[in-house]
Amino acid sequence: MDKPTYIAGILIVNKDIALPKEYNPGLNKKMMLSYYCMKLCALIDGVKLKIVSGFRSYDYQEKVYYDYVKDFGKKKADTFSAMPGHSEHQSGLALDICEDSDKFINTKEDIWLQTNAYKFGFIIRYPMGKEHITGYKYEPWHIRYVGTKNARRIYSKKLSLEEYLGLWPKS
C-alpha cells in the first residue's frame, strides 16, 4: 500500500495529492474530541452544530463523485467534489457541519465557525478567495482538523492549507 503524504506533520490530501485507496482510518478520535468540545461551546453561545458528513471510504467517495459528474458534468463537479482518493473525508479529519450547500453561508452557525473553529484545531478548508489555490469553491461548512497550533497560525495569517504547507504557489 502507498503511504499517505505528510508535510510538517500534517496529513495532506487535495487535487494533486491522493490518499491510498486502502487508507481507511474512520473518524479520528482526537478530532472528534475537539469537535465535541467545540459543539458544547457553540451550544453555550446558542449555536447548534451537527455533522452532516464525516468519514467517507474511497468506494463511497467514488459513488458520490461520479453521481455529481453524472448530474452536473465533470467540470462543474470538480469545483465542489473530490475525485476518489482526493477527498479530505477519506482522511478521517474532515467534517461538513450543519449543511453541505450554499444555504449554510451567513447563517449563525457559519459565522460562529468562521470566528471560533480555529480555537478547537479546525480550519475552514476551502476559504473564500482561495478557490484558485484549493481548486474548490468556497465551502464554509467543510472544516478540517489540523490541531490548535496549526489552526491558530492558518487563521491569523488568513491562509489556505496549501499556502501554509508551502504547496502554493506551485513550482
C-alpha positions in Angstrom: 0.0 0.0 0.0 1.2 3.5 -0.8 1.7 5.8 2.2 -0.3 9.0 2.8 1.6 12.3 2.4 2.5 14.3 5.5 4.1 17.8 5.3 5.2 19.3 8.6 3.3 16.6 10.4 0.0 17.4 8.7 -1.7 14.8 6.5 -2.4 16.4 3.2 -4.9 15.4 0.6 -6.0 17.6 -2.2 -6.5 17.7 -6.0 -2.8 16.9 -6.5 -2.0 14.6 -3.6 -4.1 11.5 -3.1 -4.6 9.1 -0.3 -4.1 5.4 -1.0 -7.3 3.6 -1.9 -6.9 1.3 1.1 -6.5 4.2 3.5 -9.5 3.7 5.8 -9.0 5.2 9.3 -12.6 6.2 10.1 -13.1 9.4 12.1 -10.0 10.5 14.0 -10.6 10.2 17.8 -8.7 13.3 18.7 -10.5 15.3 16.1 -13.9 14.1 17.4 -13.0 15.1 21.0 -12.2 18.6 19.7 -15.4 18.6 17.7 -17.5 17.7 20.8 -15.8 20.4 22.8 -16.5 22.9 20.0 -20.1 21.8 19.8 -20.6 22.3 23.5 -19.1 25.8 23.4 -21.2 26.7 20.4 -24.3 25.5 22.3 -23.4 27.7 25.2 -23.4 30.6 22.7 -26.8 29.5 21.4 -25.5 27.8 18.2 -26.3 24.2 17.3 -23.7 22.4 15.3 -24.2 19.0 13.8 -22.2 16.8 11.5 -23.9 16.1 8.2 -20.9 14.3 6.6 -17.8 12.8 8.2 -15.6 9.9 7.1 -16.1 8.5 3.6 -14.3 5.5 2.3 -12.7 5.6 -1.2 -15.5 3.5 -2.6 -18.2 5.8 -1.1 -16.4 8.9 -2.4 -16.2 7.2 -5.8 -20.0 6.9 -5.8 -20.6 10.5 -4.6 -18.2 12.0 -7.1 -19.5 10.1 -10.1 -23.1 10.8 -9.2 -22.2 14.5 -9.2 -20.4 14.1 -12.6 -23.5 12.5 -14.0 -25.7 15.2 -12.7 -23.6 18.3 -13.3 -20.8 17.3 -15.7 -17.1 16.8 -14.7 -16.0 20.4 -15.0 -18.7 21.7 -12.6 -18.4 18.6 -10.2 -14.7 19.2 -9.9 -15.4 22.6 -8.3 -17.2 21.1 -5.3 -16.5 17.4 -5.2 -13.2 15.5 -4.9 -12.2 12.5 -7.1 -12.0 9.3 -5.1 -8.7 9.2 -3.2 -8.5 13.0 -3.2 -11.3 13.7 -0.7 -10.4 15.0 2.7 -13.3 13.0 4.0 -11.3 9.9 3.4 -8.6 11.2 5.8 -11.0 11.0 8.8 -10.0 14.6 9.7 -12.8 16.5 7.8 -16.4 17.3 8.7 -19.2 19.0 6.9 -21.2 21.0 9.5 -25.0 21.6 9.5 -25.4 21.9 5.8 -23.3 20.9 2.8 -24.6 23.6 0.5 -24.5 27.3 0.0 -27.6 27.6 2.2 -25.1 27.5 5.1 -23.4 30.7 4.1 -24.1 33.7 6.5 -26.1 31.5 9.0 -25.4 32.0 12.6 -23.6 28.6 12.5 -21.4 29.8 9.7 -20.5 33.0 11.4 -19.7 31.1 14.7 -17.5 28.6 12.9 -15.7 31.3 11.0 -14.7 33.1 14.2 -14.3 30.1 16.6 -13.4 26.8 14.8 -9.6 27.6 14.9 -9.7 27.6 18.7 -10.6 23.9 18.6 -8.0 23.0 16.0 -10.2 23.3 12.9 -9.8 25.4 9.8 -12.3 26.3 7.1 -10.6 24.1 4.5 -11.9 25.9 1.4 -11.8 29.6 2.3 -13.3 32.4 0.3 -10.9 33.9 -2.2 -8.7 30.9 -2.3 -10.5 28.9 -4.9 -7.7 29.3 -7.4 -5.4 27.7 -4.8 -7.5 24.9 -3.4 -9.3 24.2 -6.6 -12.7 24.1 -4.8 -15.4 26.7 -4.4 -15.9 28.4 -1.0 -17.3 25.9 1.5 -17.5 27.4 5.0 -19.3 24.2 6.2 -16.3 22.0 5.4 -13.9 22.0 8.3 -10.6 20.2 8.7 -8.8 19.3 11.9 -5.1 20.4 11.9 -4.6 20.9 15.7 -4.8 24.1 17.6 -1.3 25.4 17.0 -1.6 25.0 13.2 -5.2 26.2 13.1 -4.3 29.4 15.0 -1.5 30.2 12.6 -3.6 29.4 9.5 -6.4 31.5 10.9 -4.3 34.5 11.9 -2.5 34.7 8.6 -5.7 34.0 6.5 -4.1 31.2 4.6 -5.3 28.1 2.9 -3.8 24.8 3.9 -1.8 24.7 0.7 -0.3 28.1 1.3 0.5 27.2 4.9 2.3 24.0 3.9 4.3 25.7 1.1 2.4 24.0 -1.7 1.4 27.3 -3.2 2.4 28.8 -5.5 3.1 25.6 -7.4 6.6 25.4 -8.7 
